[in-house]
Amino acid sequence: MPTIRRYRPEDRDAVAEVCLRTAAGGGDATGVYSDDALMPEVYALPYVGYAPDLAFVIDDDGGRVGGYVLGVADTADFIDWYAHEWAPGFRARHPSPGPPTAHRPAYTEAQLIADGGDPERMRIAELDAYPAHLHIDLLPEHQGKGLGRRLIDTLRAQLADRGVPALHLGLDPANTGARAFYERLGFHELPSSRPDAPLLGIATR
Ligand SMILES: CC(C)(COP(=O)(O)OP(=O)(O)OC[C@H]1O[C@@H](n2cnc3c(N)ncnc32)[C@H](O)[C@@H]1OP(=O)(O)O)[C@@H](O)C(=O)NCCC(=O)NCCS
């Protein structure tokens, strides 16, 4: 039986792998960009660097990580940390897009690299009311079994215990399955949400 446990430093590579394998609108993004490290370096690794205590993983029984939820309690503080501690290294590692791949993703490598170096993209209008945010990804074999709901419940409870009132997330508009999942859990659209950049929020309790 898979269990949910806290993130440990030795999970870092596995978290990056789960991110890569779910980063193309929920499907496998391996080979989509010239460097498979890009997606995890923008959407997973900064989170376990900044807030390992708000990262929870699915342990598949054999000690393998099959999914995660990664959270930050205070997005404004995370933006500050990212600007000083993460963006400079990211920009140095990825100064410009690599050669195009055969995939031609809608979310281009140029945009991904620009986002990776620009934490201000996370400063949404509703930050005061929804200060926390999260990313959640499960490998296909763990999807549809209630583990996503449990991961979100785990993170919401942790945030509530810290007095954080609400959280938000952004999602790929092409990821209709994830949207259905969030709506089923009670997330609602935020006022600054746009069709090309959906934003959802929920109270922590
Ligand atoms: C989206 C994701 C996190 C959902 O987690 P999950 O474990 O598969 O979802 P759960 O089994 O916990 O589902 C919880 C509820 O949402 C519903 N739900 C989940 N996916 C759904 C879908 N595609 N369509 C409709 N309802 C869905 C379930 O029916 C369930 O309802 P219930 O609790 O009332 O029975 C997971 O499938 C995933 O990681 N997908 C790939 C990566 C991804 O898209 N991440 C999100 C990026 S924004």
The ligand as an SDF file (V2000), in Angstrom:
LIG
                    3D

 48 50  0  0  0  0  0  0  0  0999 V2000
   -4.3930   15.6440  -11.0990 C   0  0  0  0  0  0  0  0  0  0  0  0
   -3.9400   14.6760  -10.0140 C   0  0  0  0  0  0  0  0  0  0  0  0
   -3.0630   15.3930   -8.9920 C   0  0  0  0  0  0  0  0  0  0  0  0
   -5.1890   14.1380   -9.2800 C   0  0  0  0  0  0  0  0  0  0  0  0
   -4.8030   13.2070   -8.2870 O   0  0  0  0  0  0  0  0  0  0  0  0
   -5.5060   11.7620   -8.2330 P   0  0  0  0  0  0  0  0  0  0  0  0
   -4.9020   10.9930   -7.1380 O   0  0  0  0  0  0  0  0  0  0  0  0
   -5.4410   11.1710   -9.6010 O   0  0  0  0  0  0  0  0  0  0  0  0
   -6.9890   12.1660   -7.8960 O   0  0  0  0  0  0  0  0  0  0  0  0
   -7.9210   11.4550   -6.7540 P   0  0  0  0  0  0  0  0  0  0  0  0
   -7.9970    9.9830   -7.0690 O   0  0  0  0  0  0  0  0  0  0  0  0
   -7.4430   11.8250   -5.4050 O   0  0  0  0  0  0  0  0  0  0  0  0
   -9.3050   12.1360   -7.0650 O   0  0  0  0  0  0  0  0  0  0  0  0
   -9.9950   12.9730   -6.1200 C   0  0  0  0  0  0  0  0  0  0  0  0
  -11.3410   13.3050   -6.6980 C   0  0  0  0  0  0  0  0  0  0  0  0
  -11.1820   14.0440   -7.9340 O   0  0  0  0  0  0  0  0  0  0  0  0
  -11.8560   13.3680   -8.9830 C   0  0  0  0  0  0  0  0  0  0  0  0
  -11.0300   13.4150  -10.1770 N   0  0  0  0  0  0  0  0  0  0  0  0
   -9.6980   13.1780  -10.2580 C   0  0  0  0  0  0  0  0  0  0  0  0
   -9.2810   13.2840  -11.5280 N   0  0  0  0  0  0  0  0  0  0  0  0
  -10.3920   13.5690  -12.2510 C   0  0  0  0  0  0  0  0  0  0  0  0
  -10.6310   13.7570  -13.6390 C   0  0  0  0  0  0  0  0  0  0  0  0
   -9.6320   13.6750  -14.5390 N   0  0  0  0  0  0  0  0  0  0  0  0
  -11.8920   14.0290  -14.0490 N   0  0  0  0  0  0  0  0  0  0  0  0
  -12.9140   14.0870  -13.1480 C   0  0  0  0  0  0  0  0  0  0  0  0
  -12.7490   13.9130  -11.8140 N   0  0  0  0  0  0  0  0  0  0  0  0
  -11.4980   13.6410  -11.3880 C   0  0  0  0  0  0  0  0  0  0  0  0
  -11.9670   11.9260   -8.5260 C   0  0  0  0  0  0  0  0  0  0  0  0
  -13.0740   11.2700   -9.1560 O   0  0  0  0  0  0  0  0  0  0  0  0
  -12.1290   12.0390   -7.0380 C   0  0  0  0  0  0  0  0  0  0  0  0
  -13.4570   12.2850   -6.6920 O   0  0  0  0  0  0  0  0  0  0  0  0
  -14.0510   11.6100   -5.3280 P   0  0  0  0  0  0  0  0  0  0  0  0
  -13.0120   11.8050   -4.2500 O   0  0  0  0  0  0  0  0  0  0  0  0
  -15.2870   12.3810   -5.0780 O   0  0  0  0  0  0  0  0  0  0  0  0
  -14.2690   10.1760   -5.6600 O   0  0  0  0  0  0  0  0  0  0  0  0
   -3.1760   13.4590  -10.6000 C   0  0  0  0  0  0  0  0  0  0  0  0
   -4.0280   12.7240  -11.4420 O   0  0  0  0  0  0  0  0  0  0  0  0
   -1.9320   13.8440  -11.3690 C   0  0  0  0  0  0  0  0  0  0  0  0
   -0.8790   14.0200  -10.7820 O   0  0  0  0  0  0  0  0  0  0  0  0
   -2.0240   13.9710  -12.7020 N   0  0  0  0  0  0  0  0  0  0  0  0
   -0.8420   14.2350  -13.5460 C   0  0  0  0  0  0  0  0  0  0  0  0
   -0.0970   15.5190  -13.2090 C   0  0  0  0  0  0  0  0  0  0  0  0
   -1.0030   16.7120  -13.1060 C   0  0  0  0  0  0  0  0  0  0  0  0
   -1.8560   16.9430  -13.9460 O   0  0  0  0  0  0  0  0  0  0  0  0
   -0.7890   17.4920  -12.0330 N   0  0  0  0  0  0  0  0  0  0  0  0
   -1.5300   18.7050  -11.7950 C   0  0  0  0  0  0  0  0  0  0  0  0
   -0.8640   19.8620  -12.4540 C   0  0  0  0  0  0  0  0  0  0  0  0
   -1.7590   21.3730  -12.1910 S   0  0  0  0  0  0  0  0  0  0  0  0
  1  2  1  0
  2  3  1  0
  2  4  1  0
  2 36  1  0
  4  5  1  0
  5  6  1  0
  6  7  2  0
  6  8  1  0
  6  9  1  0
  9 10  1  0
 10 11  2  0
 10 12  1  0
 10 13  1  0
 13 14  1  0
 14 15  1  0
 15 16  1  0
 15 30  1  0
 16 17  1  0
 17 18  1  0
 17 28  1  0
 18 19  1  0
 18 27  1  0
 19 20  2  0
 20 21  1  0
 21 22  1  0
 21 27  2  0
 22 23  1  0
 22 24  2  0
 24 25  1  0
 25 26  2  0
 26 27  1  0
 28 29  1  0
 28 30  1  0
 30 31  1  0
 31 32  1  0
 32 33  2  0
 32 34  1  0
 32 35  1  0
 36 37  1  0
 36 38  1  0
 38 39  2  0
 38 40  1  0
 40 41  1  0
 41 42  1  0
 42 43  1  0
 43 44  2  0
 43 45  1  0
 45 46  1  0
 46 47  1  0
 47 48  1  0
M  END
$$$$
